[in-house]
Amino acid sequence: MSRLEARYEVESPLPLERVAQVIAGEQSCGTFLRLPGETDDLRERAGARIEHIEEGETRSQPSLPCRISADLYHRGEITLSWPLDTMGPSLTNVLATVAGNLFELAEVSALRLLDVTFPEDFASAYAGPTFGVSGTRRLAGVEGRPLIGTIIKPSVGLSPEDTAALVADLVDAGIDFIKDDELQGNGPACPLEARVDAVMRVVNDRAQRTGKKAMVAFNITGEMDEMKRGADHVLKRGGTCVMASLHSIGLAGLSELCRHVELPLHCHRNGWGLFSRSPDIGMSYVAWQKFWRIAGADHLHVNGLANKFSESDESVIASARAVGAPLFGQDKPAFAALPVFSSGQTAAQMPATHAAVGSPNFLYCAGGGIMGHPRGTAAGVMSLRQAADAAMLGVSLDDHARHHSELAEALALFKDKR
């Protein structure tokens, strides 16, 4: 019988063995008291099982408000497993099981989901990323180096024609990838179909003249039928990517999009800080990203080094490596996604990013890092390509900048990022 495992960091006023029993019961066949129907046979067949307990430190105060008082609060890691027979290979039901009504248990004063190990049944039940790294590279026409991208700014307020004019400037500058900001929806001020029509006229025209077609990720986030219509319209107009906000559409929404859409799915994690910022509650990106990769995410945001948010570089690096790590056995699909770096990225962070990923297989999105260049957008794009060249050659940025003025000017402007 296949089993699914989840590993947690937990803190409790009770001994870890006892809180593990409480969580295992609450998240499987038990409740706050033993019921007549909960026979030993049923518990053996359907109950969660404690696989491992690792004791950690004790604290005199609870990390989060807790209804149960104690002299000491025990912290450590527990690993639980569940029989797949009770939920089937269903991402939505797995999420309810491993991250459902356990964070608010009275016996818990801190809880984070650290990792989930999916059995191979999920490799058959879900297609995973349809395009991933290789499909994205093929459509964007970029091989052997990082993809250079940017975000439409201002985030909102531009008309379809204004958006197309900005895209024209970016395409002429040689950009590989452009995305809508996640705040740009399908509102009356800039309707999706009108935006797609205006932008793709520009992109298709430049592609005919230059042979290079920039990939544009149009934000189709909305109701299910609305998203399908939007994706179909992007494809009809010659577009090569669509974008969705994961926390807005949910796992079932992404799975349905993956079955319908014939383009790469650029998946934005806005709202991620709700799960990640506290060390005492939430879930790790290592666990979270597995759900979305299995559901079909081709691109996954991982923040960026020296970013504008609170996430540490160590966390960003771990996230970037996680999205490409194998999920199942060697004879199964890799289910790897393309990591997307963004949020305050410039030429200065490129070598460290390349070193962290260990290859050029990433998308590097810079807004101010491109459009803020003293010599304009084209020089901004060139500075990032030059920084990527330096990283792949193993040459220092300063040495490379001696012979590449665009990079030199970018490093002078963004010296605080180094």
C-alpha positions as CSV (number, residue, x, y, z in Angstrom):
1,M,0.0,0.0,0.0
2,S,1.4,3.4,-1.0
3,R,1.9,5.9,1.8
4,L,2.5,9.7,1.8
5,E,4.9,11.3,4.3
6,A,5.0,14.7,5.8
7,R,7.7,16.2,8.0
8,Y,7.0,19.0,10.5
9,E,8.8,21.2,12.9
10,V,6.5,21.3,15.9
11,E,6.4,23.0,19.4
12,S,4.0,21.9,22.1
13,P,3.3,22.1,25.8
14,L,3.0,18.3,25.6
15,P,5.8,15.8,25.0
16,L,6.5,15.4,21.2
17,E,5.3,11.8,21.2
18,R,1.9,12.9,22.5
19,V,1.4,15.9,20.2
20,A,2.4,13.6,17.3
21,Q,-0.4,11.3,18.3
22,V,-2.8,14.2,18.5
23,I,-2.0,15.4,15.0
24,A,-2.0,11.9,13.5
25,G,-5.4,11.2,15.0
26,E,-6.9,14.6,14.0
27,Q,-5.7,14.4,10.5
28,S,-6.8,10.8,9.8
29,C,-9.5,8.7,11.4
30,G,-9.6,10.1,15.0
31,T,-11.0,13.1,16.8
32,F,-10.9,14.5,20.4
33,L,-12.2,11.2,21.8
34,R,-12.4,7.5,20.8
35,L,-15.6,6.8,18.9
36,P,-17.3,3.4,18.7
37,G,-16.6,3.1,14.9
38,E,-12.9,3.7,15.4
39,T,-12.0,0.1,15.7
40,D,-8.4,-1.2,15.9
41,D,-8.8,-2.6,12.4
42,L,-10.0,0.8,11.0
43,R,-7.1,2.6,12.7
44,E,-4.6,0.2,11.3
45,R,-6.0,0.6,7.8
46,A,-6.8,4.3,7.7
47,G,-4.9,6.0,10.5
48,A,-1.9,8.2,10.2
49,R,1.3,6.6,11.5
50,I,4.2,8.2,13.4
51,E,7.3,7.4,11.5
52,H,10.0,9.5,13.3
53,I,10.4,11.9,16.2
54,E,13.5,14.0,16.7
55,E,13.7,15.9,19.9
56,G,15.0,19.5,19.9
57,E,15.2,22.3,22.4
58,T,12.7,23.3,25.1
59,R,11.5,26.8,25.8
60,S,9.9,28.5,28.8
61,Q,7.4,30.4,26.7
62,P,5.2,29.4,23.8
63,S,6.3,30.8,20.4
64,L,2.6,31.3,19.5
65,P,-0.4,31.9,21.7
66,C,-1.4,28.5,23.2
67,R,-4.4,27.6,25.3
68,I,-2.5,24.9,27.2
69,S,0.0,26.2,29.8
70,A,3.1,24.4,30.7
71,D,6.5,25.0,32.4
72,L,8.3,23.8,29.3
73,Y,7.4,23.8,25.6
74,H,9.0,21.0,23.6
75,R,10.3,21.7,20.1
76,G,11.5,19.2,17.5
77,E,10.6,17.4,14.2
78,I,8.0,14.7,13.6
79,T,7.3,12.7,10.5
80,L,3.9,11.2,9.9
81,S,2.6,9.0,7.1
82,W,-0.9,8.3,5.7
83,P,-2.2,5.5,3.5
84,L,-2.9,6.7,0.0
85,D,-6.1,4.6,0.1
86,T,-7.9,7.2,2.2
87,M,-7.3,10.2,-0.2
88,G,-6.1,8.8,-3.5
89,P,-3.5,10.6,-5.7
90,S,-5.3,13.9,-5.2
91,L,-3.3,17.1,-4.5
92,T,-6.3,18.9,-3.1
93,N,-7.0,16.2,-0.6
94,V,-3.3,15.8,0.3
95,L,-3.2,19.5,1.1
96,A,-6.2,19.1,3.4
97,T,-4.5,16.2,5.1
98,V,-1.0,17.5,5.6
99,A,-1.8,21.3,6.0
100,G,-5.4,21.3,7.2
101,N,-6.8,21.6,10.8
102,L,-3.6,21.1,12.6
103,F,-2.0,24.5,12.8
104,E,-4.7,25.7,15.2
105,L,-4.7,22.7,17.5
106,A,-4.7,23.6,21.2
107,E,-1.8,21.2,21.7
108,V,0.4,23.1,19.2
109,S,2.4,26.3,20.0
110,A,4.3,26.3,16.7
111,L,4.1,24.2,13.6
112,R,5.7,24.3,10.1
113,L,5.3,21.8,7.3
114,L,8.9,21.2,6.2
115,D,8.5,18.6,3.4
116,V,6.2,16.2,1.8
117,T,7.2,12.9,0.1
118,F,4.7,12.0,-2.6
119,P,4.5,8.3,-3.7
120,E,5.0,7.5,-7.4
121,D,1.2,7.2,-7.9
122,F,1.2,11.0,-8.4
123,A,3.5,10.7,-11.4
124,S,0.8,8.7,-13.2
125,A,-2.1,10.8,-12.0
126,Y,-0.7,14.2,-13.0
127,A,1.2,15.3,-16.1
128,G,3.4,17.8,-14.2
129,P,5.1,20.7,-16.2
130,T,4.3,20.3,-19.9
131,F,7.1,22.7,-21.1
132,G,9.5,23.2,-18.2
133,V,13.0,24.4,-19.1
134,S,13.5,22.9,-22.5
135,G,10.0,23.8,-23.8
136,T,10.4,27.4,-22.6
137,R,13.8,27.7,-24.2
138,R,12.5,26.4,-27.5
139,L,9.6,28.9,-27.6
140,A,11.7,31.8,-26.4
141,G,14.6,30.9,-28.8
142,V,17.2,31.1,-26.1
143,E,19.8,28.4,-25.5
144,G,22.9,28.1,-23.4
145,R,22.4,31.1,-21.2
146,P,19.9,32.5,-18.6
147,L,16.7,34.0,-20.0
148,I,16.6,37.7,-19.4
149,G,13.1,39.0,-18.5
150,T,11.3,42.0,-17.1
151,I,7.9,43.0,-15.7
152,I,5.5,45.6,-17.1
153,K,5.8,48.7,-15.0
154,P,3.8,50.7,-13.9
155,S,2.0,47.6,-12.6
156,V,-1.4,49.0,-13.4
157,G,-2.8,52.1,-15.0
158,L,-1.5,51.5,-18.6
159,S,-4.0,51.1,-21.5
160,P,-3.5,48.2,-23.9
161,E,-1.9,50.7,-26.3
162,D,0.4,52.1,-23.6
163,T,1.4,48.5,-22.7
164,A,2.2,47.7,-26.3
165,A,4.4,50.8,-26.6
166,L,6.4,49.7,-23.6
167,V,6.6,46.2,-24.9
168,A,7.9,47.5,-28.3
169,D,10.7,49.3,-26.5
170,L,11.6,46.1,-24.6
171,V,11.5,43.9,-27.6
172,D,13.7,46.3,-29.6
173,A,16.1,46.1,-26.7
174,G,16.5,42.4,-27.2
175,I,14.6,41.2,-24.2
176,D,13.8,37.4,-24.0
177,F,10.8,37.5,-21.7
178,I,8.1,40.0,-20.5
179,K,5.4,39.4,-18.0
180,D,2.3,41.3,-16.8
181,D,2.5,42.3,-13.2
182,E,0.3,40.1,-11.0
183,L,-1.9,43.1,-10.2
184,Q,-2.8,43.6,-13.8
185,G,-6.0,41.6,-14.3
186,N,-8.8,41.6,-16.8
187,G,-10.4,44.9,-15.8
188,P,-12.2,47.5,-17.9
189,A,-9.2,49.9,-17.9
190,C,-7.0,47.3,-19.7
191,P,-9.0,44.2,-20.8
192,L,-7.0,41.1,-21.4
193,E,-8.1,40.5,-25.0
194,A,-7.4,44.1,-26.0
195,R,-4.0,43.9,-24.2
196,V,-3.1,40.7,-25.9
197,D,-4.1,42.0,-29.4
198,A,-2.1,45.2,-29.0
199,V,1.0,43.5,-27.5
200,M,1.1,40.6,-29.9
201,R,0.9,42.9,-32.9
202,V,4.2,44.4,-31.7
203,V,5.7,41.1,-30.8
204,N,4.7,39.3,-34.0
205,D,5.9,42.3,-36.1
206,R,9.3,42.3,-34.5
207,A,9.6,38.5,-34.8
208,Q,8.9,38.7,-38.6
209,R,11.6,41.4,-39.0
210,T,14.3,40.0,-36.7
211,G,13.6,36.3,-36.3
212,K,13.4,36.6,-32.5
213,K,10.1,36.3,-30.7
214,A,10.0,37.6,-27.2
215,M,7.9,35.4,-24.8
216,V,5.2,37.4,-23.1
217,A,3.4,36.0,-20.0
218,F,-0.1,37.4,-20.0
219,N,-1.9,37.3,-16.7
220,I,-5.1,35.3,-17.2
221,T,-5.9,34.9,-13.5
222,G,-9.7,34.8,-13.0
223,E,-12.6,32.4,-13.0
224,M,-12.0,29.0,-14.6
225,D,-13.9,29.7,-17.9
226,E,-12.5,33.2,-18.1
227,M,-8.9,31.8,-17.8
228,K,-9.5,29.2,-20.5
229,R,-10.9,31.8,-22.9
230,G,-8.0,34.1,-22.1
231,A,-5.4,31.3,-22.7
232,D,-7.1,30.4,-26.0
233,H,-7.0,34.0,-27.1
234,V,-3.3,34.3,-26.3
235,L,-2.6,31.1,-28.4
236,K,-4.8,32.4,-31.2
237,R,-2.8,35.6,-31.4
238,G,0.5,33.8,-31.5
239,G,1.4,34.2,-27.8
240,T,3.8,31.8,-26.2
241,C,3.0,32.0,-22.4
242,V,0.3,32.7,-19.9
243,M,0.6,33.6,-16.2
244,A,-1.6,32.8,-13.2
245,S,-1.4,33.6,-9.5
246,L,-1.3,30.3,-7.7
247,H,-2.9,31.2,-4.4
248,S,-5.8,32.8,-6.3
249,I,-6.7,29.9,-8.5
250,G,-5.7,27.0,-6.3
251,L,-4.5,23.5,-7.0
252,A,-7.6,22.4,-8.8
253,G,-7.5,25.5,-11.0
254,L,-3.9,25.0,-12.0
255,S,-4.5,21.3,-12.8
256,E,-7.4,22.2,-15.0
257,L,-5.4,24.9,-16.7
258,C,-2.6,22.4,-17.4
259,R,-5.0,20.1,-19.1
260,H,-6.5,22.9,-21.2
261,V,-3.7,25.3,-22.0
262,E,-1.2,24.6,-24.8
263,L,1.4,27.1,-23.6
264,P,3.9,27.3,-20.7
265,L,2.3,28.2,-17.4
266,H,4.2,31.0,-15.7
267,C,3.2,30.7,-12.0
268,H,3.3,33.6,-9.6
269,R,3.5,32.9,-5.9
270,N,2.2,36.3,-4.6
271,G,0.9,35.8,-1.1
272,W,3.8,33.4,-0.3
273,G,4.9,35.5,2.7
274,L,1.8,34.4,4.5
275,F,3.2,30.9,4.6
276,S,6.9,31.7,4.9
277,R,7.7,34.7,7.0
278,S,7.2,33.3,10.5
279,P,9.6,30.7,11.7
280,D,6.8,29.3,13.9
281,I,3.9,28.7,11.5
282,G,3.4,28.0,7.8
283,M,5.2,25.8,5.4
284,S,8.6,25.6,3.7
285,Y,9.0,26.3,0.0
286,V,10.5,22.9,-0.4
287,A,7.1,21.4,0.5
288,W,4.9,24.0,-1.2
289,Q,6.5,23.9,-4.6
290,K,6.1,20.2,-5.0
291,F,2.3,20.6,-5.1
292,W,2.5,23.1,-7.9
293,R,5.0,21.2,-9.9
294,I,2.9,18.1,-9.8
295,A,-0.2,20.2,-10.8
296,G,1.7,21.5,-13.9
297,A,3.6,24.7,-13.1
298,D,6.3,25.3,-15.8
299,H,7.8,28.4,-14.2
300,L,7.9,29.1,-10.4
301,H,9.0,32.3,-8.7
302,V,11.7,31.9,-6.1
303,N,12.3,35.6,-5.2
304,G,15.9,36.8,-5.8
305,L,19.3,37.4,-4.1
306,A,19.6,40.7,-2.2
307,N,15.9,41.1,-2.9
308,K,13.6,43.9,-1.8
309,F,11.7,41.6,0.6
310,S,12.5,39.9,3.9
311,E,13.6,36.5,2.5
312,S,17.2,35.5,3.1
313,D,19.6,34.6,0.3
314,E,19.9,31.1,1.8
315,S,16.2,30.6,1.6
316,V,16.1,31.9,-2.1
317,I,18.9,29.5,-3.1
318,A,17.2,26.5,-1.4
319,S,14.0,27.4,-3.2
320,A,15.7,27.7,-6.6
321,R,17.4,24.4,-6.2
322,A,14.2,22.7,-5.0
323,V,12.1,23.4,-8.2
324,G,14.5,21.4,-10.3
325,A,15.1,18.5,-7.8
326,P,13.7,15.1,-8.9
327,L,10.3,14.2,-7.3
328,F,10.1,10.5,-8.2
329,G,12.4,7.6,-9.2
330,Q,14.9,7.8,-12.0
331,D,12.6,6.1,-14.4
332,K,9.8,8.7,-13.8
333,P,9.4,12.2,-15.3
334,A,11.6,14.8,-13.5
335,F,8.7,17.2,-13.1
336,A,11.3,20.0,-13.0
337,A,10.2,23.7,-13.3
338,L,12.1,26.7,-14.4
339,P,13.1,28.9,-11.4
340,V,12.2,32.6,-11.8
341,F,14.3,35.2,-10.0
342,S,12.8,38.7,-9.5
343,S,12.4,41.5,-6.9
344,G,15.2,44.0,-7.1
345,Q,17.5,42.0,-9.4
346,T,20.3,43.7,-11.3
347,A,23.5,42.8,-13.1
348,A,25.3,42.7,-9.8
349,Q,23.5,39.6,-8.5
350,M,23.8,37.6,-11.7
351,P,27.1,35.6,-10.9
352,A,25.8,34.6,-7.5
353,T,22.5,33.5,-9.0
354,H,24.2,31.4,-11.6
355,A,26.4,29.8,-9.0
356,A,23.4,29.1,-6.8
357,V,21.5,27.3,-9.5
358,G,24.6,25.6,-10.8
359,S,23.6,26.1,-14.5
360,P,22.1,28.8,-16.8
361,N,18.7,27.2,-16.5
362,F,16.8,30.1,-14.9
363,L,14.8,33.1,-15.8
364,Y,16.2,36.4,-14.5
365,C,13.6,39.2,-14.3
366,A,14.7,42.7,-13.6
367,G,12.6,45.9,-13.8
368,G,14.7,48.7,-12.5
369,G,17.8,46.7,-13.2
370,I,17.0,47.0,-16.9
371,M,14.9,50.2,-17.4
372,G,16.9,52.1,-14.8
373,H,20.2,51.8,-16.7
374,P,21.7,55.3,-17.4
375,R,21.7,54.6,-21.2
376,G,18.2,53.2,-21.4
377,T,16.5,49.8,-21.8
378,A,18.7,48.3,-24.5
379,A,21.8,49.0,-22.4
380,G,20.1,47.5,-19.4
381,V,19.3,44.3,-21.2
382,M,22.9,44.2,-22.6
383,S,24.4,44.7,-19.1
384,L,22.5,41.6,-17.8
385,R,23.7,39.5,-20.8
386,Q,27.2,40.6,-20.2
387,A,26.9,39.7,-16.5
388,A,25.6,36.3,-17.5
389,D,28.5,35.8,-19.9
390,A,30.9,36.7,-17.1
391,A,29.2,34.2,-14.8
392,M,29.4,31.4,-17.3
393,L,33.0,32.2,-18.2
394,G,34.0,32.3,-14.6
395,V,35.3,35.8,-15.0
396,S,34.7,38.4,-12.3
397,L,32.2,41.2,-13.0
398,D,34.8,43.9,-12.5
399,D,37.2,42.3,-15.0
400,H,34.4,41.7,-17.6
401,A,33.2,45.3,-17.1
402,R,36.6,46.7,-18.2
403,H,35.7,45.8,-21.8
404,H,31.9,46.1,-21.6
405,S,30.7,49.6,-20.8
406,E,27.0,48.7,-20.3
407,L,28.0,46.3,-17.5
408,A,30.4,48.9,-16.0
409,E,27.7,51.5,-15.8
410,A,25.2,49.1,-14.3
411,L,27.7,48.1,-11.6
412,A,28.3,51.7,-10.8
413,L,24.6,52.3,-10.4
414,F,23.8,49.2,-8.5
415,K,26.8,49.0,-6.2
416,D,24.6,48.6,-3.2
417,K,23.6,45.2,-4.5
418,R,27.1,43.7,-4.5
